[in-house]
Amino acid sequence: MSAGGSLGVSWADDVAPTEAYVRYDNGRYLDGWYQRLRDAYLATMADLGVDADLSPEDFLAAMDGYKARDPELGIVITAIKATVKGGLGKLRERPRGEGWRPGERWRALERPTWRPDIRAAVISRTRITLHRTIVKHAAFTGQYPIAVLSDCNALRLGEDAAERQLDYVMLADIFPTGYHATEMAGVKPGDQTVVFGAGPVGLMAAYSAILKGAGRVWVADHHPDRLRLAEEIGAIPINTNDQDPSEVVKEATLGLGADNGCECVGYQAHDPQGHEDAALTMNQLIDTVRFTGALGVVGVFLPEDPGGAEAQGELEAQGKVPIDFGMMWFKGQKVGTGQAPVKRYNRALRDLIAGGKAEPSFLVSHELNLDEAAAAYDHFDARDDGWTKVVLHPNGAS
């Protein structure tokens, strides 16, 4: 716990609040902190001859050796940067004789002064700045980056990386996303879990629930080929063409419903006849999960969907979905939503694969060359039978 990012207190101490204050104003609470540092940085850089209004050529010339022009001001610039990094936390922990090895957890994360809230706020603003920089660079040079921050997102793999690449490539997105759904739903050993959607993420959610030791896992969808895969990994398929998921699950649980469930479809959910209804799977999930159960929603829902006006109506175009909130409230259910923080899980899931405990490559239906990507996407988008997951090989499929 810390106050203003400056006071570190161990959670082991006997800590009790003595005063509390309520902040009435809205907005990003770090704006003032960031603005003062930004103004100081710009003013100091201007004193060193580096002005924001310089042309690209003059700017590059001014940046060349700018600290040497005035060593004292160079120290000021270093101090400003250190202040930002102090709140942000180190992006890289160097060994420094502490026995740290690549792939291990960063030591900075264990410090009592670590402030993830400040880090998140600063990174959010940094990403916006980075995007603007990329846009300006592209406008001036006509060059675009192939990958941004790729060095930060890389995951170290073992010696079996090439041999088990179909398993490891699932760590890029769908395996952690499916796992995240079960985390938000609180799946634990012995649970009865229902998953809506048997696409790649839904199947990974079902697989993750099985890995966690769920007693029974149901998967609801209307695509037979995907339901066959669900059954192959040990889940119970529910074909929504002729079955009501809520009835199936409640009949199997003495009328109680599942302990928890995952929504892995999103705003483009549609019935077997092809009619879109963004609330369809959410409402089915609310109905199927028991009182005080938990829902993990990783299906995409957008704050606005202009194309949804024609398919579903004006509410969907505004990102407003008519879910059965009253029933969810009445049943005391809790819900977790949002994009998966992939890096939170990918290291642990990697180790499950390396240890032979997980083989997410069961999902892969096709391995193709890179020049076949467009045709493969058309097959997948059309939900053609057997097209569940495509892996592209830039150097040619073996």
TORKOL-4160 file (C-alpha; in steps of 0.2 Angstrom, whole numbers, padded with zeros to 4 digits, m for minus):
398
<pt num="1" X="0000" Y="0000" Z="0000"/>
<pt num="2" X="0006" Y="0017" Z="m0004"/>
<pt num="3" X="0001" Y="0035" Z="m0002"/>
<pt num="4" X="0005" Y="0047" Z="m0017"/>
<pt num="5" X="0017" Y="0034" Z="m0024"/>
<pt num="6" X="0030" Y="0039" Z="m0010"/>
<pt num="7" X="0026" Y="0029" Z="0006"/>
<pt num="8" X="0028" Y="0011" Z="0006"/>
<pt num="9" X="0020" Y="0000" Z="0019"/>
<pt num="10" X="0021" Y="m0019" Z="0021"/>
<pt num="11" X="0005" Y="m0028" Z="0021"/>
<pt num="12" X="0012" Y="m0038" Z="0036"/>
<pt num="13" X="0011" Y="m0022" Z="0046"/>
<pt num="14" X="m0004" Y="m0018" Z="0057"/>
<pt num="15" X="m0011" Y="m0004" Z="0046"/>
<pt num="16" X="m0027" Y="0005" Z="0050"/>
<pt num="17" X="m0034" Y="0021" Z="0041"/>
<pt num="18" X="m0035" Y="0037" Z="0051"/>
<pt num="19" X="m0042" Y="0049" Z="0038"/>
<pt num="20" X="m0051" Y="0047" Z="0021"/>
<pt num="21" X="m0055" Y="0060" Z="0008"/>
<pt num="22" X="m0067" Y="0059" Z="m0007"/>
<pt num="23" X="m0062" Y="0067" Z="m0023"/>
<pt num="24" X="m0077" Y="0075" Z="m0032"/>
<pt num="25" X="m0069" Y="0079" Z="m0049"/>
<pt num="26" X="m0068" Y="0067" Z="m0063"/>
<pt num="27" X="m0055" Y="0063" Z="m0076"/>
<pt num="28" X="m0038" Y="0054" Z="m0076"/>
<pt num="29" X="m0031" Y="0057" Z="m0059"/>
<pt num="30" X="m0013" Y="0057" Z="m0065"/>
<pt num="31" X="m0016" Y="0071" Z="m0077"/>
<pt num="32" X="m0008" Y="0084" Z="m0066"/>
<pt num="33" X="0007" Y="0073" Z="m0061"/>
<pt num="34" X="0010" Y="0069" Z="m0080"/>
<pt num="35" X="0007" Y="0087" Z="m0086"/>
<pt num="36" X="0020" Y="0095" Z="m0073"/>
<pt num="37" X="0033" Y="0082" Z="m0079"/>
<pt num="38" X="0029" Y="0085" Z="m0097"/>
<pt num="39" X="0030" Y="0104" Z="m0095"/>
<pt num="40" X="0047" Y="0102" Z="m0086"/>
<pt num="41" X="0054" Y="0090" Z="m0099"/>
<pt num="42" X="0049" Y="0101" Z="m0114"/>
<pt num="43" X="0055" Y="0117" Z="m0106"/>
<pt num="44" X="0072" Y="0109" Z="m0102"/>
<pt num="45" X="0074" Y="0101" Z="m0119"/>
<pt num="46" X="0070" Y="0118" Z="m0127"/>
<pt num="47" X="0084" Y="0126" Z="m0116"/>
<pt num="48" X="0095" Y="0112" Z="m0124"/>
<pt num="49" X="0090" Y="0118" Z="m0141"/>
<pt num="50" X="0078" Y="0104" Z="m0145"/>
<pt num="51" X="0061" Y="0112" Z="m0148"/>
<pt num="52" X="0045" Y="0103" Z="m0152"/>
<pt num="53" X="0041" Y="0114" Z="m0167"/>
<pt num="54" X="0057" Y="0110" Z="m0177"/>
<pt num="55" X="0057" Y="0102" Z="m0194"/>
<pt num="56" X="0061" Y="0083" Z="m0194"/>
<pt num="57" X="0079" Y="0087" Z="m0201"/>
<pt num="58" X="0082" Y="0101" Z="m0188"/>
<pt num="59" X="0075" Y="0090" Z="m0174"/>
<pt num="60" X="0087" Y="0075" Z="m0178"/>
<pt num="61" X="0102" Y="0087" Z="m0179"/>
<pt num="62" X="0097" Y="0096" Z="m0162"/>
<pt num="63" X="0095" Y="0079" Z="m0154"/>
<pt num="64" X="0113" Y="0074" Z="m0158"/>
<pt num="65" X="0123" Y="0075" Z="m0142"/>
<pt num="66" X="0110" Y="0087" Z="m0134"/>
<pt num="67" X="0115" Y="0083" Z="m0116"/>
<pt num="68" X="0133" Y="0088" Z="m0119"/>
<pt num="69" X="0128" Y="0106" Z="m0123"/>
<pt num="70" X="0124" Y="0108" Z="m0104"/>
<pt num="71" X="0128" Y="0094" Z="m0093"/>
<pt num="72" X="0118" Y="0101" Z="m0078"/>
<pt num="73" X="0103" Y="0102" Z="m0089"/>
<pt num="74" X="0107" Y="0085" Z="m0095"/>
<pt num="75" X="0106" Y="0079" Z="m0077"/>
<pt num="76" X="0089" Y="0088" Z="m0075"/>
<pt num="77" X="0082" Y="0078" Z="m0090"/>
<pt num="78" X="0089" Y="0062" Z="m0082"/>
<pt num="79" X="0080" Y="0066" Z="m0066"/>
<pt num="80" X="0063" Y="0069" Z="m0075"/>
<pt num="81" X="0064" Y="0053" Z="m0084"/>
<pt num="82" X="0069" Y="0044" Z="m0067"/>
<pt num="83" X="0053" Y="0051" Z="m0059"/>
<pt num="84" X="0042" Y="0044" Z="m0073"/>
<pt num="85" X="0051" Y="0027" Z="m0072"/>
<pt num="86" X="0049" Y="0027" Z="m0053"/>
<pt num="87" X="0030" Y="0028" Z="m0054"/>
<pt num="88" X="0030" Y="0017" Z="m0069"/>
<pt num="89" X="0041" Y="0003" Z="m0063"/>
<pt num="90" X="0055" Y="m0005" Z="m0073"/>
<pt num="91" X="0051" Y="m0013" Z="m0089"/>
<pt num="92" X="0067" Y="m0024" Z="m0087"/>
<pt num="93" X="0075" Y="m0031" Z="m0072"/>
<pt num="94" X="0094" Y="m0033" Z="m0075"/>
<pt num="95" X="0103" Y="m0047" Z="m0066"/>
<pt num="96" X="0114" Y="m0037" Z="m0055"/>
<pt num="97" X="0122" Y="m0052" Z="m0047"/>
<pt num="98" X="0105" Y="m0057" Z="m0039"/>
<pt num="99" X="0103" Y="m0074" Z="m0049"/>
<pt num="100" X="0090" Y="m0067" Z="m0060"/>
<pt num="101" X="0087" Y="m0077" Z="m0076"/>
<pt num="102" X="0077" Y="m0073" Z="m0092"/>
<pt num="103" X="0059" Y="m0079" Z="m0091"/>
<pt num="104" X="0058" Y="m0077" Z="m0072"/>
<pt num="105" X="0047" Y="m0064" Z="m0064"/>
<pt num="106" X="0054" Y="m0046" Z="m0063"/>
<pt num="107" X="0060" Y="m0042" Z="m0046"/>
<pt num="108" X="0053" Y="m0025" Z="m0047"/>
<pt num="109" X="0035" Y="m0032" Z="m0046"/>
<pt num="110" X="0039" Y="m0039" Z="m0028"/>
<pt num="111" X="0044" Y="m0022" Z="m0021"/>
<pt num="112" X="0032" Y="m0014" Z="m0008"/>
<pt num="113" X="0032" Y="0003" Z="m0018"/>
<pt num="114" X="0026" Y="m0006" Z="m0034"/>
<pt num="115" X="0011" Y="0004" Z="m0040"/>
<pt num="116" X="0001" Y="m0005" Z="m0054"/>
<pt num="117" X="m0012" Y="0008" Z="m0055"/>
<pt num="118" X="0002" Y="0022" Z="m0059"/>
<pt num="119" X="0010" Y="0010" Z="m0072"/>
<pt num="120" X="m0007" Y="0007" Z="m0080"/>
<pt num="121" X="m0011" Y="0025" Z="m0081"/>
<pt num="122" X="0006" Y="0030" Z="m0088"/>
<pt num="123" X="0006" Y="0016" Z="m0101"/>
<pt num="124" X="m0011" Y="0020" Z="m0107"/>
<pt num="125" X="m0005" Y="0038" Z="m0111"/>
<pt num="126" X="0012" Y="0031" Z="m0118"/>
<pt num="127" X="0002" Y="0020" Z="m0130"/>
<pt num="128" X="m0008" Y="0035" Z="m0137"/>
<pt num="129" X="0009" Y="0045" Z="m0139"/>
<pt num="130" X="0017" Y="0030" Z="m0148"/>
<pt num="131" X="0002" Y="0029" Z="m0160"/>
<pt num="132" X="0003" Y="0047" Z="m0164"/>
<pt num="133" X="0022" Y="0046" Z="m0167"/>
<pt num="134" X="0019" Y="0031" Z="m0178"/>
<pt num="135" X="0006" Y="0041" Z="m0188"/>
<pt num="136" X="0018" Y="0056" Z="m0190"/>
<pt num="137" X="0032" Y="0045" Z="m0195"/>
<pt num="138" X="0022" Y="0037" Z="m0208"/>
<pt num="139" X="0016" Y="0053" Z="m0215"/>
<pt num="140" X="0033" Y="0060" Z="m0216"/>
<pt num="141" X="0043" Y="0045" Z="m0223"/>
<pt num="142" X="0029" Y="0033" Z="m0230"/>
<pt num="143" X="0036" Y="0019" Z="m0219"/>
<pt num="144" X="0025" Y="0009" Z="m0207"/>
<pt num="145" X="0032" Y="m0002" Z="m0193"/>
<pt num="146" X="0029" Y="m0021" Z="m0195"/>
<pt num="147" X="0027" Y="m0024" Z="m0177"/>
<pt num="148" X="0026" Y="m0012" Z="m0162"/>
<pt num="149" X="0034" Y="m0017" Z="m0145"/>
<pt num="150" X="0037" Y="m0035" Z="m0151"/>
<pt num="151" X="0052" Y="m0036" Z="m0139"/>
<pt num="152" X="0040" Y="m0033" Z="m0124"/>
<pt num="153" X="0027" Y="m0046" Z="m0130"/>
<pt num="154" X="0039" Y="m0060" Z="m0134"/>
<pt num="155" X="0038" Y="m0076" Z="m0124"/>
<pt num="156" X="0053" Y="m0087" Z="m0121"/>
<pt num="157" X="0050" Y="m0105" Z="m0127"/>
<pt num="158" X="0060" Y="m0121" Z="m0123"/>
<pt num="159" X="0070" Y="m0133" Z="m0134"/>
<pt num="160" X="0054" Y="m0141" Z="m0140"/>
<pt num="161" X="0047" Y="m0125" Z="m0148"/>
<pt num="162" X="0049" Y="m0131" Z="m0166"/>
<pt num="163" X="0042" Y="m0148" Z="m0162"/>
<pt num="164" X="0027" Y="m0142" Z="m0153"/>
<pt num="165" X="0024" Y="m0126" Z="m0162"/>
<pt num="166" X="0005" Y="m0130" Z="m0165"/>
<pt num="167" X="0003" Y="m0130" Z="m0146"/>
<pt num="168" X="0013" Y="m0115" Z="m0142"/>
<pt num="169" X="0006" Y="m0104" Z="m0156"/>
<pt num="170" X="m0011" Y="m0105" Z="m0146"/>
<pt num="171" X="m0003" Y="m0095" Z="m0133"/>
<pt num="172" X="m0003" Y="m0080" Z="m0144"/>
<pt num="173" X="m0022" Y="m0077" Z="m0141"/>
<pt num="174" X="m0035" Y="m0090" Z="m0139"/>
<pt num="175" X="m0028" Y="m0101" Z="m0126"/>
<pt num="176" X="m0026" Y="m0087" Z="m0113"/>
<pt num="177" X="m0042" Y="m0079" Z="m0118"/>
<pt num="178" X="m0052" Y="m0095" Z="m0115"/>
<pt num="179" X="m0043" Y="m0098" Z="m0099"/>
<pt num="180" X="m0047" Y="m0080" Z="m0094"/>
<pt num="181" X="m0065" Y="m0083" Z="m0096"/>
<pt num="182" X="m0064" Y="m0098" Z="m0083"/>
<pt num="183" X="m0054" Y="m0086" Z="m0072"/>
<pt num="184" X="m0067" Y="m0073" Z="m0072"/>
<pt num="185" X="m0080" Y="m0087" Z="m0069"/>
<pt num="186" X="m0071" Y="m0094" Z="m0055"/>
<pt num="187" X="m0070" Y="m0112" Z="m0061"/>
<pt num="188" X="m0062" Y="m0124" Z="m0049"/>
<pt num="189" X="m0061" Y="m0142" Z="m0046"/>
<pt num="190" X="m0078" Y="m0151" Z="m0046"/>
<pt num="191" X="m0088" Y="m0137" Z="m0053"/>
<pt num="192" X="m0102" Y="m0139" Z="m0066"/>
<pt num="193" X="m0097" Y="m0126" Z="m0080"/>
<pt num="194" X="m0107" Y="m0121" Z="m0096"/>
<pt num="195" X="m0098" Y="m0113" Z="m0111"/>
<pt num="196" X="m0108" Y="m0104" Z="m0124"/>
<pt num="197" X="m0100" Y="m0104" Z="m0141"/>
<pt num="198" X="m0089" Y="m0118" Z="m0148"/>
<pt num="199" X="m0078" Y="m0107" Z="m0158"/>
<pt num="200" X="m0059" Y="m0107" Z="m0155"/>
<pt num="201" X="m0061" Y="m0097" Z="m0139"/>
<pt num="202" X="m0076" Y="m0106" Z="m0133"/>
<pt num="203" X="m0067" Y="m0123" Z="m0135"/>
<pt num="204" X="m0052" Y="m0116" Z="m0126"/>
<pt num="205" X="m0063" Y="m0110" Z="m0112"/>
<pt num="206" X="m0070" Y="m0128" Z="m0111"/>
<pt num="207" X="m0053" Y="m0136" Z="m0112"/>
<pt num="208" X="m0047" Y="m0124" Z="m0098"/>
<pt num="209" X="m0061" Y="m0128" Z="m0087"/>
<pt num="210" X="m0057" Y="m0147" Z="m0089"/>
<pt num="211" X="m0039" Y="m0143" Z="m0086"/>
<pt num="212" X="m0044" Y="m0135" Z="m0069"/>
<pt num="213" X="m0053" Y="m0151" Z="m0064"/>
<pt num="214" X="m0071" Y="m0146" Z="m0067"/>
<pt num="215" X="m0083" Y="m0160" Z="m0064"/>
<pt num="216" X="m0094" Y="m0158" Z="m0080"/>
<pt num="217" X="m0092" Y="m0145" Z="m0094"/>
<pt num="218" X="m0106" Y="m0142" Z="m0106"/>
<pt num="219" X="m0103" Y="m0133" Z="m0123"/>
<pt num="220" X="m0118" Y="m0125" Z="m0132"/>
<pt num="221" X="m0117" Y="m0121" Z="m0151"/>
<pt num="222" X="m0126" Y="m0126" Z="m0167"/>
<pt num="223" X="m0111" Y="m0131" Z="m0177"/>
<pt num="224" X="m0110" Y="m0150" Z="m0177"/>
<pt num="225" X="m0091" Y="m0150" Z="m0182"/>
<pt num="226" X="m0087" Y="m0139" Z="m0167"/>
<pt num="227" X="m0097" Y="m0149" Z="m0155"/>
<pt num="228" X="m0089" Y="m0165" Z="m0160"/>
<pt num="229" X="m0072" Y="m0157" Z="m0155"/>
<pt num="230" X="m0080" Y="m0152" Z="m0138"/>
<pt num="231" X="m0085" Y="m0170" Z="m0135"/>
<pt num="232" X="m0067" Y="m0176" Z="m0140"/>
<pt num="233" X="m0059" Y="m0166" Z="m0126"/>
<pt num="234" X="m0072" Y="m0172" Z="m0113"/>
<pt num="235" X="m0085" Y="m0159" Z="m0114"/>
<pt num="236" X="m0104" Y="m0162" Z="m0115"/>
<pt num="237" X="m0111" Y="m0155" Z="m0132"/>
<pt num="238" X="m0127" Y="m0146" Z="m0132"/>
<pt num="239" X="m0134" Y="m0143" Z="m0150"/>
<pt num="240" X="m0144" Y="m0127" Z="m0149"/>
<pt num="241" X="m0153" Y="m0132" Z="m0166"/>
<pt num="242" X="m0164" Y="m0144" Z="m0156"/>
<pt num="243" X="m0159" Y="m0142" Z="m0137"/>
<pt num="244" X="m0162" Y="m0128" Z="m0124"/>
<pt num="245" X="m0145" Y="m0126" Z="m0115"/>
<pt num="246" X="m0154" Y="m0121" Z="m0099"/>
<pt num="247" X="m0166" Y="m0136" Z="m0099"/>
<pt num="248" X="m0152" Y="m0148" Z="m0102"/>
<pt num="249" X="m0140" Y="m0141" Z="m0088"/>
<pt num="250" X="m0154" Y="m0139" Z="m0076"/>
<pt num="251" X="m0161" Y="m0157" Z="m0079"/>
<pt num="252" X="m0143" Y="m0163" Z="m0075"/>
<pt num="253" X="m0141" Y="m0153" Z="m0059"/>
<pt num="254" X="m0157" Y="m0156" Z="m0050"/>
<pt num="255" X="m0164" Y="m0140" Z="m0057"/>
<pt num="256" X="m0150" Y="m0129" Z="m0049"/>
<pt num="257" X="m0141" Y="m0124" Z="m0065"/>
<pt num="258" X="m0122" Y="m0123" Z="m0068"/>
<pt num="259" X="m0110" Y="m0117" Z="m0055"/>
<pt num="260" X="m0103" Y="m0105" Z="m0067"/>
<pt num="261" X="m0102" Y="m0101" Z="m0086"/>
<pt num="262" X="m0092" Y="m0093" Z="m0100"/>
<pt num="263" X="m0099" Y="m0082" Z="m0114"/>
<pt num="264" X="m0088" Y="m0084" Z="m0129"/>
<pt num="265" X="m0098" Y="m0077" Z="m0143"/>
<pt num="266" X="m0101" Y="m0059" Z="m0141"/>
<pt num="267" X="m0112" Y="m0046" Z="m0150"/>
<pt num="268" X="m0114" Y="m0055" Z="m0166"/>
<pt num="269" X="m0122" Y="m0070" Z="m0158"/>
<pt num="270" X="m0136" Y="m0077" Z="m0169"/>
<pt num="271" X="m0149" Y="m0091" Z="m0168"/>
<pt num="272" X="m0148" Y="m0107" Z="m0179"/>
<pt num="273" X="m0159" Y="m0097" Z="m0192"/>
<pt num="274" X="m0145" Y="m0084" Z="m0193"/>
<pt num="275" X="m0155" Y="m0070" Z="m0184"/>
<pt num="276" X="m0143" Y="m0059" Z="m0175"/>
<pt num="277" X="m0146" Y="m0055" Z="m0157"/>
<pt num="278" X="m0132" Y="m0048" Z="m0146"/>
<pt num="279" X="m0141" Y="m0052" Z="m0130"/>
<pt num="280" X="m0145" Y="m0071" Z="m0135"/>
<pt num="281" X="m0130" Y="m0080" Z="m0127"/>
<pt num="282" X="m0129" Y="m0068" Z="m0112"/>
<pt num="283" X="m0147" Y="m0071" Z="m0107"/>
<pt num="284" X="m0145" Y="m0090" Z="m0110"/>
<pt num="285" X="m0130" Y="m0089" Z="m0098"/>
<pt num="286" X="m0139" Y="m0079" Z="m0085"/>
<pt num="287" X="m0154" Y="m0092" Z="m0086"/>
<pt num="288" X="m0142" Y="m0107" Z="m0086"/>
<pt num="289" X="m0131" Y="m0103" Z="m0071"/>
<pt num="290" X="m0137" Y="m0105" Z="m0054"/>
<pt num="291" X="m0141" Y="m0092" Z="m0040"/>
<pt num="292" X="m0124" Y="m0084" Z="m0034"/>
<pt num="293" X="m0115" Y="m0091" Z="m0049"/>
<pt num="294" X="m0102" Y="m0082" Z="m0059"/>
<pt num="295" X="m0101" Y="m0077" Z="m0077"/>
<pt num="296" X="m0085" Y="m0074" Z="m0087"/>
<pt num="297" X="m0088" Y="m0064" Z="m0103"/>
<pt num="298" X="m0074" Y="m0064" Z="m0116"/>
<pt num="299" X="m0086" Y="m0063" Z="m0131"/>
<pt num="300" X="m0083" Y="m0046" Z="m0139"/>
<pt num="301" X="m0096" Y="m0032" Z="m0135"/>
<pt num="302" X="m0093" Y="m0015" Z="m0143"/>
<pt num="303" X="m0097" Y="0003" Z="m0136"/>
<pt num="304" X="m0104" Y="0006" Z="m0153"/>
<pt num="305" X="m0108" Y="m0004" Z="m0168"/>
<pt num="306" X="m0114" Y="0006" Z="m0183"/>
<pt num="307" X="m0117" Y="m0009" Z="m0194"/>
<pt num="308" X="m0128" Y="m0017" Z="m0180"/>
<pt num="309" X="m0142" Y="m0005" Z="m0184"/>
<pt num="310" X="m0147" Y="m0014" Z="m0199"/>
<pt num="311" X="m0145" Y="m0032" Z="m0192"/>
<pt num="312" X="m0151" Y="m0029" Z="m0174"/>
<pt num="313" X="m0158" Y="m0011" Z="m0172"/>
<pt num="314" X="m0153" Y="0006" Z="m0165"/>
<pt num="315" X="m0149" Y="0000" Z="m0148"/>
<pt num="316" X="m0135" Y="m0012" Z="m0154"/>
<pt num="317" X="m0128" Y="0002" Z="m0165"/>
<pt num="318" X="m0126" Y="0012" Z="m0149"/>
<pt num="319" X="m0118" Y="m0003" Z="m0140"/>
<pt num="320" X="m0133" Y="m0006" Z="m0129"/>
<pt num="321" X="m0138" Y="m0024" Z="m0126"/>
<pt num="322" X="m0155" Y="m0028" Z="m0118"/>
<pt num="323" X="m0149" Y="m0042" Z="m0106"/>
<pt num="324" X="m0159" Y="m0049" Z="m0092"/>
<pt num="325" X="m0151" Y="m0038" Z="m0079"/>
<pt num="326" X="m0165" Y="m0040" Z="m0067"/>
<pt num="327" X="m0164" Y="m0059" Z="m0067"/>
<pt num="328" X="m0145" Y="m0058" Z="m0065"/>
<pt num="329" X="m0147" Y="m0046" Z="m0050"/>
<pt num="330" X="m0161" Y="m0057" Z="m0043"/>
<pt num="331" X="m0150" Y="m0073" Z="m0044"/>
<pt num="332" X="m0135" Y="m0064" Z="m0036"/>
<pt num="333" X="m0124" Y="m0068" Z="m0050"/>
<pt num="334" X="m0107" Y="m0059" Z="m0053"/>
<pt num="335" X="m0100" Y="m0056" Z="m0070"/>
<pt num="336" X="m0082" Y="m0052" Z="m0076"/>
<pt num="337" X="m0079" Y="m0045" Z="m0093"/>
<pt num="338" X="m0066" Y="m0038" Z="m0105"/>
<pt num="339" X="m0051" Y="m0042" Z="m0116"/>
<pt num="340" X="m0039" Y="m0056" Z="m0109"/>
<pt num="341" X="m0023" Y="m0050" Z="m0101"/>
<pt num="342" X="m0013" Y="m0063" Z="m0111"/>
<pt num="343" X="0003" Y="m0060" Z="m0103"/>
<pt num="344" X="m0004" Y="m0064" Z="m0086"/>
<pt num="345" X="m0007" Y="m0082" Z="m0091"/>
<pt num="346" X="0004" Y="m0086" Z="m0106"/>
<pt num="347" X="0019" Y="m0091" Z="m0095"/>
<pt num="348" X="0010" Y="m0103" Z="m0084"/>
<pt num="349" X="0000" Y="m0110" Z="m0099"/>
<pt num="350" X="0017" Y="m0112" Z="m0108"/>
<pt num="351" X="0023" Y="m0123" Z="m0094"/>
<pt num="352" X="0008" Y="m0134" Z="m0095"/>
<pt num="353" X="0011" Y="m0137" Z="m0113"/>
<pt num="354" X="0030" Y="m0140" Z="m0110"/>
<pt num="355" X="0025" Y="m0152" Z="m0095"/>
<pt num="356" X="0014" Y="m0162" Z="m0107"/>
<pt num="357" X="m0002" Y="m0157" Z="m0097"/>
<pt num="358" X="m0010" Y="m0147" Z="m0111"/>
<pt num="359" X="m0011" Y="m0150" Z="m0129"/>
<pt num="360" X="m0022" Y="m0135" Z="m0136"/>
<pt num="361" X="m0017" Y="m0140" Z="m0154"/>
<pt num="362" X="m0032" Y="m0152" Z="m0154"/>
<pt num="363" X="m0041" Y="m0137" Z="m0161"/>
<pt num="364" X="m0030" Y="m0135" Z="m0177"/>
<pt num="365" X="m0039" Y="m0141" Z="m0193"/>
<pt num="366" X="m0028" Y="m0134" Z="m0206"/>
<pt num="367" X="m0010" Y="m0129" Z="m0209"/>
<pt num="368" X="m0008" Y="m0118" Z="m0224"/>
<pt num="369" X="0004" Y="m0107" Z="m0233"/>
<pt num="370" X="0004" Y="m0088" Z="m0230"/>
<pt num="371" X="m0003" Y="m0085" Z="m0248"/>
<pt num="372" X="m0018" Y="m0095" Z="m0244"/>
<pt num="373" X="m0023" Y="m0084" Z="m0229"/>
<pt num="374" X="m0037" Y="m0075" Z="m0238"/>
<pt num="375" X="m0046" Y="m0091" Z="m0244"/>
<pt num="376" X="m0044" Y="m0099" Z="m0227"/>
<pt num="377" X="m0052" Y="m0084" Z="m0219"/>
<pt num="378" X="m0067" Y="m0085" Z="m0231"/>
<pt num="379" X="m0069" Y="m0103" Z="m0226"/>
<pt num="380" X="m0068" Y="m0099" Z="m0207"/>
<pt num="381" X="m0079" Y="m0084" Z="m0208"/>
<pt num="382" X="m0093" Y="m0094" Z="m0218"/>
<pt num="383" X="m0092" Y="m0107" Z="m0204"/>
<pt num="384" X="m0088" Y="m0121" Z="m0217"/>
<pt num="385" X="m0088" Y="m0138" Z="m0209"/>
<pt num="386" X="m0071" Y="m0143" Z="m0202"/>
<pt num="387" X="m0063" Y="m0126" Z="m0202"/>
<pt num="388" X="m0060" Y="m0123" Z="m0184"/>
<pt num="389" X="m0043" Y="m0116" Z="m0183"/>
<pt num="390" X="m0030" Y="m0112" Z="m0196"/>
<pt num="391" X="m0011" Y="m0110" Z="m0194"/>
<pt num="392" X="m0002" Y="m0101" Z="m0207"/>
<pt num="393" X="0017" Y="m0105" Z="m0211"/>
<pt num="394" X="0026" Y="m0090" Z="m0218"/>
<pt num="395" X="0040" Y="m0102" Z="m0225"/>
<pt num="396" X="0027" Y="m0115" Z="m0232"/>
<pt num="397" X="0017" Y="m0128" Z="m0223"/>
<pt num="398" X="0026" Y="m0144" Z="m0220"/>
